Amino acid sequence: MKNEIRIRHVIQGSLDLVFPLTMMYMCYIILHGHLSPGGGFQGGVLVVGVILMLYFANGYSDTVTALSAGLLHEAEGLASVAYVALALMGVAVGAQFCENILYTQGAIGQLYSSGTVFWMNLTVGIKVITGIGSITLLMLGVANQRNEVG
């Protein structure tokens, strides 16, 4: 039992060091997807690692408390609506659906240099973070339920 507590403290201490770096890297991948390989999907999938780190360090109940499944579901819906709204901006000005209409903003190579592509990439990132986050919490819930029964 005492050894288990020590291992838990080591994991929690390691998480304290790695968690901010992982979050920063995830945000970097999402925000710079139009400038380099990566983007909303790739950065959003990194949330699985973040959730698993929280789970291993704090257990299932604390992870579920920290990441509300209901809030994740609502944020996923909001991101979907935002993506469709951005895609319809092109239609509203007489262009194609999902057409980049704000491309005249920003200088090439800067963070905000691709117009609506940047914003669509950001909404995809939020959608993937919330969707994959919800799926990961569900899978951890099933695994936790099996551990309690068996």
Secondary structure, DSSP 8 states (H G I E B T S, - for coil): -HHHHHHHHHHHHHHHHHHHHHHHHHHHHHHTTTTSS--HHHHHHTHHHHHHHHHHHH-HHHHHHHS-HHHHHHHHHHHHHHHHHHHHHHHHTTS-TT----TTSS-TTSSS-STHHHHHHHHHHHHHHHHHHHHHHHHHHHHHHHHHH-
